[in-house]
Amino acid sequence: MDIIKSLEWRYATKKFDASKKLTATQLETLKKAFNLTATSYGLQPIRLVIVTNQALKESLVEHSFNQRQVADASHLLVICIQEEITKKDINDNFNQQLEDRKIEEESIAGFRSFLLDTFGKMSTEKHQDIGKLNAYIALGNLLTVCAVEKIDACPMEGFIPAKYDEVLNLKKHQLKSVLVLPVGFRDESDFMGNMVKVRKTVNQITLTID
């Protein structure tokens, strides 16, 4: 199936078939897709938390405005940001470049210094704003991959991040939850499943400047 047909097939699933689970291969594909997401300066200030424990998923329903997708989906993906982008994060990234690309420090020294200086002058709030923008990029990437792989998903902002952080003990990992993505397979009785997708025309939503 080509990419456009896959995207036409996709919709925000409101009811999952709780009996159907992702295969290990499908889950691994989503992990790799998340890891390959484009991020600011390639720093990857985001993390993917994967919740499989059913009791834990059930406990998060009340913190998701009682949306059952959180519990009934095969896996609950929580896209998180780092509380802060540290000097260590930046240096670790550049050190990995040296190792993986077999390059010399002089080729990246200027950029390393620039990023250390730039992020060093930023507030923690600005660090988190950058993380949130990257989280949305990752969400879009995951939704596209899900569509191609015939995995249903429901992107959600409708949850209480502070409660998720508490239940999942994210503070311990210096993380904050930003977005939730239940993934699995649609239930045949989902009222949204057969609805026509409503979108603007391509000409309405695009502008070509010659």
C-alpha positions as CSV (number, residue, x, y, z in Angstrom):
1,M,0.0,0.0,0.0
2,D,1.4,3.4,-0.9
3,I,2.0,6.1,1.7
4,I,-1.1,8.2,0.8
5,K,-3.4,5.2,1.0
6,S,-1.8,4.3,4.4
7,L,-2.4,7.8,5.7
8,E,-6.0,7.8,4.4
9,W,-6.5,4.5,6.3
10,R,-5.2,6.1,9.6
11,Y,-7.5,7.8,12.0
12,A,-7.5,8.6,15.7
13,T,-8.7,5.3,17.1
14,K,-11.3,5.7,19.8
15,K,-11.9,2.1,20.7
16,F,-9.1,-0.6,20.7
17,D,-9.6,-4.3,20.6
18,A,-7.9,-5.2,23.9
19,S,-7.4,-8.8,22.9
20,K,-5.0,-7.9,20.0
21,K,-1.4,-7.1,20.8
22,L,1.5,-5.8,18.7
23,T,4.2,-8.3,17.8
24,A,7.7,-7.9,19.1
25,T,8.7,-7.0,15.6
26,Q,6.1,-4.2,15.3
27,L,7.1,-2.8,18.7
28,E,10.8,-2.8,17.7
29,T,9.9,-1.0,14.5
30,L,8.2,1.8,16.5
31,K,11.2,2.0,18.8
32,K,13.6,2.4,15.9
33,A,11.4,4.9,14.2
34,F,11.3,7.0,17.3
35,N,15.1,6.8,17.5
36,L,15.5,7.9,13.9
37,T,13.2,11.0,14.4
38,A,14.8,14.3,13.4
39,T,15.6,16.4,16.4
40,S,17.1,19.9,17.1
41,Y,20.9,19.7,16.5
42,G,20.5,15.9,16.6
43,L,20.6,16.1,20.4
44,Q,17.5,13.9,20.9
45,P,16.2,15.6,24.1
46,I,13.2,13.2,24.1
47,R,12.5,9.7,25.5
48,L,9.9,7.1,24.7
49,V,8.4,5.4,27.7
50,I,6.5,2.2,26.8
51,V,3.9,1.0,29.3
52,T,2.8,-2.7,29.0
53,N,1.6,-3.5,32.5
54,Q,-2.1,-3.7,32.4
55,A,-2.7,-2.6,36.0
56,L,-0.5,0.4,35.4
57,K,-2.4,1.3,32.2
58,E,-5.7,1.0,34.1
59,S,-4.4,3.4,36.8
60,L,-3.7,6.0,34.2
61,V,-7.2,6.1,32.8
62,E,-8.4,8.5,35.5
63,H,-5.5,10.8,34.7
64,S,-6.5,10.7,31.0
65,F,-10.0,12.1,31.4
66,N,-11.3,8.5,31.5
67,Q,-10.3,7.8,28.0
68,R,-10.3,4.0,27.7
69,Q,-7.8,3.9,24.8
70,V,-5.0,4.3,27.4
71,A,-5.9,0.9,29.0
72,D,-7.4,-1.0,26.0
73,A,-4.5,-0.4,23.6
74,S,-1.8,-3.0,23.2
75,H,0.9,-0.6,24.4
76,L,0.8,2.9,25.8
77,L,3.6,5.1,24.4
78,V,4.4,8.2,26.5
79,I,6.6,10.7,24.7
80,C,8.7,12.6,27.3
81,I,11.2,15.4,27.4
82,Q,14.3,15.8,29.5
83,E,13.9,18.3,32.3
84,E,17.1,20.0,31.1
85,I,19.5,19.7,28.2
86,T,22.8,19.5,30.0
87,K,26.5,20.1,29.0
88,K,27.0,16.4,29.4
89,D,24.2,15.7,26.9
90,I,25.8,18.0,24.4
91,N,29.3,16.6,24.9
92,D,28.1,13.0,24.8
93,N,26.6,13.7,21.4
94,F,29.7,15.2,20.0
95,N,31.9,12.4,21.5
96,Q,29.6,9.9,19.8
97,Q,30.1,11.7,16.5
98,L,33.8,11.4,16.9
99,E,33.6,7.7,17.5
100,D,30.9,6.8,15.0
101,R,32.0,9.0,12.1
102,K,35.7,8.5,12.7
103,I,36.4,12.2,12.5
104,E,38.8,14.6,14.4
105,E,37.8,17.0,17.2
106,E,38.9,20.0,15.1
107,S,36.1,19.3,12.6
108,I,33.4,19.7,15.3
109,A,35.1,21.9,17.9
110,G,33.5,25.1,16.7
111,F,30.0,23.7,16.6
112,R,30.5,22.0,20.0
113,S,31.5,25.3,21.5
114,F,28.6,27.1,19.9
115,L,26.0,24.6,21.3
116,L,27.6,24.6,24.8
117,D,27.5,28.3,24.9
118,T,24.0,28.6,23.4
119,F,22.3,26.1,25.7
120,G,24.3,27.3,28.7
121,K,22.6,30.7,28.3
122,M,19.1,29.3,28.0
123,S,16.6,28.9,30.8
124,T,15.4,25.5,31.9
125,E,12.0,26.5,30.5
126,K,13.6,27.2,27.1
127,H,15.2,23.8,27.2
128,Q,11.8,22.2,27.8
129,D,10.2,24.2,25.0
130,I,12.7,22.8,22.6
131,G,12.1,19.4,23.9
132,K,8.3,19.8,23.4
133,L,8.8,20.8,19.8
134,N,10.9,17.7,19.2
135,A,8.2,15.6,20.9
136,Y,5.7,16.7,18.4
137,I,8.0,15.9,15.5
138,A,8.5,12.4,17.0
139,L,4.7,12.0,17.3
140,G,4.2,12.8,13.7
141,N,6.9,10.4,12.7
142,L,5.3,7.6,14.8
143,L,1.9,8.2,13.4
144,T,3.1,7.9,9.9
145,V,5.1,4.7,10.7
146,C,2.0,3.3,12.4
147,A,-0.1,4.0,9.3
148,V,2.4,2.2,7.1
149,E,2.6,-0.8,9.4
150,K,-1.2,-1.0,9.8
151,I,-1.0,-0.2,13.6
152,D,-3.8,1.9,15.0
153,A,-3.0,4.8,17.2
154,C,-4.6,7.7,19.0
155,P,-2.5,10.8,19.6
156,M,-3.5,12.4,22.9
157,E,-2.8,15.7,24.7
158,G,-5.8,15.0,26.9
159,F,-4.1,13.8,30.0
160,I,-2.6,15.3,33.2
161,P,1.2,15.3,32.8
162,A,1.9,15.8,36.5
163,K,-0.1,12.7,37.4
164,Y,1.6,10.6,34.7
165,D,5.0,11.8,35.9
166,E,4.1,10.7,39.4
167,V,2.6,7.3,38.5
168,L,5.4,6.4,36.1
169,N,8.1,7.8,38.5
170,L,9.5,9.9,35.7
171,K,11.2,12.4,38.0
172,K,13.7,9.6,38.9
173,H,14.8,9.7,35.2
174,Q,14.7,13.5,34.9
175,L,11.8,13.3,32.4
176,K,8.5,15.0,32.0
177,S,5.6,13.6,30.0
178,V,4.3,15.6,27.0
179,L,2.3,13.4,24.7
180,V,0.5,10.1,24.9
181,L,0.1,7.6,22.1
182,P,-1.9,4.4,22.7
183,V,-1.1,1.9,19.9
184,G,-2.8,-1.4,18.9
185,F,-5.6,-2.4,16.7
186,R,-9.1,-0.9,16.2
187,D,-12.2,-2.6,17.5
188,E,-14.7,-3.3,14.8
189,S,-17.4,-1.5,16.8
190,D,-15.4,1.8,16.9
191,F,-17.9,4.4,15.7
192,M,-15.0,6.4,14.1
193,G,-13.7,3.5,12.1
194,N,-15.9,4.0,9.0
195,M,-16.4,7.7,9.1
196,V,-15.2,9.7,6.1
197,K,-12.0,11.6,6.7
198,V,-12.7,15.3,6.7
199,R,-9.9,17.5,5.4
200,K,-9.5,20.7,3.5
201,T,-8.6,20.3,-0.2
202,V,-4.9,20.2,-1.0
203,N,-5.2,23.6,-2.7
204,Q,-6.7,25.1,0.4
205,I,-4.0,23.9,2.7
206,T,-1.0,24.5,0.5
207,L,0.5,27.6,-1.0
208,T,2.9,27.5,-3.8
209,I,5.2,30.6,-4.3
210,D,6.8,30.6,-7.7
